[in-house]
């Protein structure tokens, strides 16, 4: 779990680079997200504490003053430290030139980890975004300017971390994970994954248990449900559409599995997230008023 302030945007006025969402969260011990893929870029910056970030090819421990980039459609997993859970902020963005702007700063591809000594500046920018959460023309321009300001602070102070791969570079696992990522929306069978990788189902099971502590079926289910939760949170898709998008042909079956993993039904989860978003906006407004006093 995490205590979070979140702003999500749906209107799109700009095309080169635009803000999709942003937020600030104080995470509980071992709070995690993923494994999942996201449809846009996300920059996280750690204000306090520690945690772990993994792309499937790379896994590294991070601490305050560092950050990580999530790229579109790239599988990632991140988890707060059990003893010193991190507090982080994030900005999610997209646009025709988003990748180009990141490359200008040296981020992207194999370079996903960075260090920046200007956390307070980044924090102020994100809270400015969170405070201006009403959909007005003036705020659209303010949020756009704040996103460019965020990039400016990073470009001025960014230090790119060296590649720190510690995961077993197992070709079979990589191929299986890539296949799941590209085919999870279909009625995928484990035998199909094993056949694609070129090994038998039993050996695939052994590799997944060694690498992730999960069977291939459990990994696939976790991936689908995490993706479903994300779609419920950031889109207006119906429960039926989310189920189909995540490989479930039967909505009732999907709802049962979702509840087993998440503790609530998809409809309750969606409603709860909408309420949290409203409370986060209210909390941000109250905090702003206190700072003015």
N, C-alpha and C positions, 0 to 999 in steps of 0.2 A: 504494500500500500504506500501511498504518498500523499502529502498535503500540498496541493498545487493551486496556483493561479493560472488560468488558461484563457487565451483569446483565440478564437477561430474565425476566419474570414471566408466569405463566399463570393463577394462582389469582386470583379476583376476589371480595373480601369487601365492597368498598365500591362505591357507585354514583355519588355526586355528582362525585367526583374520585378517580382512582386511578392509581398508577404502572404503566406497561407495561414500561418498560425504562430503563436509564440507562447511562452510560459515560463513559470518559475516553480520549482518543486523541492520540498524537503522530504527526502525519501526515508522510509522505514528500513530497518535492517533486512537485507536480501531482497528488497523490492526489485523486480526484474521486468523487462519487456522483451518479447520475442521467444524463439527466433521468428522473425517476420521481415517482410519487405515493405517499404514505404513508397508512395507514388511521387514524392518530391524530395528535395534536399533538406537536410536538417543539420544545423550546427548546434552542438551542446557545449556548454562551458561550465566547469565545475567550480563552484564558489567555496565549498567546504567539503571535507570528508574524502572518502575513497570509493572506488568501485572497479568493475571489470567490463571491458568492451571487447566484443568479438564479431568478426565478419564471416566466420566459417573457415577462412584461410589464416586468419590472424587473431590472436587473443592477447590482450595486455592489461595490466593493472594501471589505473590512472588516479590522480590525486588533485587536490585544489590547485588552480592555476593552469590546469591542462584542459583540453577539450577534444572532441571528436566529431568528424563529419560523417553523416549517413547519406549515401548517394541513392538516387531513385532505383528501385527494383533490385537492390543489392541486399542480400540477407544479412541481418544483424541481430545481435543479442547483447543486452547490457544489464548489469546487476549491481546493486549497492552492496558495499562491504558489510559483513555481519556485525562488526564492532564499531566502525566509523562510517556509517552510511552517508553517501554524498548528498549535498544540496546543489542543484544545478539549474541553469536557465537554458532556454533553447529558442531558436527561431527556425521555422519551417518556411521554405520559399521555393519558387519555381520561376520560369521565364526562359525566353529564347536564348538569352545570353548568360544565364545563371552559371552554367558550367564554365564558360569562358572567364567570367569574373573570378570564380574560385581558382582557376588555373593561374590567373594573374597574380594571385597571392601564394601560389605554390601548393594549393590543396587539390586533392582529387586522385583517383586511381589508387596507387599504392601508398599515397601520402594522405592519411586520414587523421593522424594524431597531431595536435599542435599545442603550443604553450603560449600564453599571453599574460603579461603582468598588469594588464589594465582591466581587471575584473570589475572594479567599482564602476568604471565608465560603461562597460557592457551591461551591468546590472541596471544602471540608471536609464539606459536606452530602452531596455526591455520593459521596465516599469512604466516608462512614458507610453510605450505601446499599449500596455495593459490598461492604463488609466484612460486612454482615448478609445474606448471600446464601443462607442455608438457609431452607427453607420451614417456619417454625414460626409459631404464632399470635402470639407475642410480636414476631417480626420483621415480620409483616404490619402490626401496629399501628405499629411503629417506622418502617417504610418510608412508611406513610401520613402519619405525623407529619412525617417528613423532607421529604416532597413539599410539605406546607403551609408548612414552614419555608423551603424554597426560594422559594416564592411570596412569603412575608413579606419576605425579604431583597430580592427584586426590587421589590416594591411600595414599599419604603422608599427605594430608591436609583435607581429606573428613570428614565432619560431617553430619550424616544422620538426617534428620528432622523427628519429630514425625508425626504420621498420623493426618491429619487435615480435617476430613470429615465434610462438612457443608451441603451437598446436602441431600435432602429427600431420605431416603433409601427405596424407593417404589419398591416393588417386581414386580408389573405389568410393570412399566417403565423399570426396568432392563431387564426383560424377553423380552419385545418388542424391546429394543435397541439391545440386543444380537441377536435376530432373524433377525433384519435388517442387522446387521453386517455380519451374516453368509449366508444371502440369497439375498443381494442386487443385485447380478449379474443375478438373475432370474427375470422373469416378475411378480414381487411381487404385490399382492393386499392388501389393508389395511384390508379388511375383513379377509383375511388369517392371518394377524398378530394378530388381535383381537381374532380370534378363537384359535390361539396357546396360547395366554396369558390366555384365559378363561374369557373374558369380552366382552361386546358388543362394537360396533364401536363408539357409542356416548360417552361412558365412557372413552374409549381409547383417543378420541379426547380431552376430558376435561383434562385428566391427562397430555397429551403432552403440551397443551396450558399453564397449570399451571407451568409445569417444565421447558419448553424451550421457551414458547411464540410462538410456531409453531404447526401447525396441524401435525398429523402423516405423511400425504402425503408430506407436505413441508419439514419435517425432512428427509424423505427418499430421496426426490429429492436433497436436499442440500448435503446429504451424498454421493449420486451417482455422482453428478457433482464435488464435491471436490475430490473424488477418481479419476474421469476422468481427471481432471486437473493435478493431480499428475502423472498419467500414461503418459499423453502427455508430461510432463516436464522431466521425468526421464527414459523413455523407447523409443524404436524405433517403437512401435506399430502403425499401421495405425489407421485412424479415425474410420473406420468400426470395427476394432478389439477392440478399446477402448469402443465404443458404446456397443458392445455385452458383453464385460467384466463387464459393469456397468448396465446391465439389460435393454438395449434399443435395440429392434429388428430392428427398423427403423432408419437409419443413419440421414435422413433429420429431423425426429422428435427430435432426440438427439441433432443435431446441433442447432435447434431452441431453445430448453430448455437451452442448454449450453450458447447460446448468451444472452438469457434473464437474466441468473444468472451472467455471467462473463463479459458481455458487448461486447464480440467479438465472432466470430465463433471459433470452435476447431482448424481449420487450421491456422487462424490468431494468436490464442493464442500460438500454438506450435511454429510458426515462431518467434513470439515476444520473447518467452522465450529463443529460440536459440540465438537471437540477444542480449538479455540481458546477456546471458552467455559469449558471445564473448566480449561484452563491459566490463563485470566484470573482465574478464581475462586481458583485455587491461588496465583497471584502476588499477588492482593489480600490473601489471608490471610497470606502471608509478609511482605509489606510492613507489615501491621498489627503482626505480631510484632516486626519490627525497630524500629518506632516505640515499642514498649512498653519495649524494652531501654534 
